[in-house]
Amino acid sequence: MERAYAYGVTVIVLGLVGYPATQSLDADDYPLSTYPMFARPRGRIGDVTSALAIAADGSSSPVPPSFVANAEAMQAVSTLRRAVASGPRASRALCGAIAERVSRASDAGLRAALHVEIVSGRVDAIDYLAERAAPRSRRLHARCDVPRGAP
């Protein structure tokens, strides 16, 4: 009897583990998921939306996620995308909020930025993340000045 019980439990567990493989690639449900974000190959070319700190010499550097939303990079990306999708007014409002935070940054280099820009660029993800290539195209959604306190 114990052996039959062990076989039965094994069959049920294996069935549960294998169940997601029987679902469509878009199925995503708790507690079992096919992880649709990983189920299909993705192209190397994609769009990236970011906030940039622009220095007096025209050079730019990415604004850290904590100045956009919080310390979580994906939440910062989501905040930027949502603002851009909501239109110019939302993009300008977010840009102004980021610029205000940048003006109070503890990092002197970031605090010295003159402007903040919210931009989208089309990139080759591998080359871009390996810092071997710049975006193929760039679209400016908002540009705002970093506020300066009284001297």
N, C-alpha and C positions, 0 to 999 in steps of 0.2 A: 504494500500500500504506500509506504514511504517513497519508493522508487517512482511509482505512478504520479504521486504528488509532485515530486521534484521535476519529472519530465513535463508535467502540466504547467508548472510555474515557469520553467525554462521556455516553453513554447510561447506562453503569454508575453514574457519579457522580450523575447526576440521579435515577436509580432509588433509590440509597441515601439521597439527601437527601429524596426524596418518600415513602420507605417508612413512616416514622412516621404519616403522614396516613392510611394504610390500616389502621392498628391501632385497637382500641377505645380509648376515652378513658381507661380505667384501665390500659392497658399501660404498663409502665415497666421498661425493661431496658437494660443496658449493652451496647454503647456508644450505642445509639439510644434516645431517650426521647420520649414524647409529652408529658412534663411534666404529669402528671395533676393536680398541685396548681394549675395554671393553665388546665386544659382545660375547666373548667365555671365558670359565674358563681357567685360566692359571695354570700350575703345580707349585708346590712349589720349585722345583729344577731348577736352571738356572745358566747361566754363568755371571760373573761379571769381568769386566776389570778395573783395577785401577792403580794409581801411588802411590808408597809407599816411604816414607822417612825412610832410615835405619840408626839407631844410632850406636855408637861405641860398645854398648853392644849386638848388634844384634836385638834389638827390632825394631818394625816397627810401623809407624803411617801413616794414609792416607794423601796424599798431598792435600791441599785445591784446589777446582776447579779453583780459580783465578790463580794458578800457572801452570795449564794445558792449559786453554783456556781463560776463563774469570770467572766472579762470578756465572754464570749459571751452575748448576751441570749437567744438561742434555747435554749441549754443551761440557762440559769437557768429559763426558762419550763418546759422539759421536766422539770427537777428538781422544781419546784413542783407540776406536774401529777401527776408520778409519786407524790410524797408524799401528795397529796390522794387519789389513786385507791387508795393502799395503806391508807388509813384514819386514824383519829384519832391513833394511836400514832406513826405515821410523820410525820404533820403536826406533832405536838408536838416530836418529835425534831429535825426540820429547823428548826422555829421557834426552838428552844433554841440550835442551832448558829448560826443567823443572828444571834440576839440577842447571843451571845458575840462574834461578829465585829464587830457594831455597837458594842459597848462599847469596842472597841479602835480604832475608826475615827479617822483623822486629821482628818476634817471635824468640827468642834466641834458643828455643828447636828445632824448625824446621831448623834454620840456622846451628845448630850443627850437623845435619845429615851428615854422611860420603858418603852415596850412595843414589841414587834414582833407584827404580826398577819399570818397567811396567810389571804387572802380570795379568793373568786371573785365576779365580778360579771358581770351580763348588760349588754352595752353596744351602742350604735350605734357601730360601729367608726369611721366617718368623724367624727362629732361628738365622740366620746371622744378620738381622737387629735388633733383640732384644738382640744382643751380647751374645747369649747362645751357639753359635757354631762357629767354624772356618770353612774355606772352606774345602770341602771334597777332593779336589785336587787343585793343583797349577801349573801353567805353567809360566815360566819366559820368557818374550819376549825381554827385554833389561835391562841392569844394567849399570849404569854410576856413576862416581865419582862426588861428589859435588866439584866444583872448590874452591880452597882456595886462598885468596889474599896474597900478600907478607907480612911477619911479620913486 
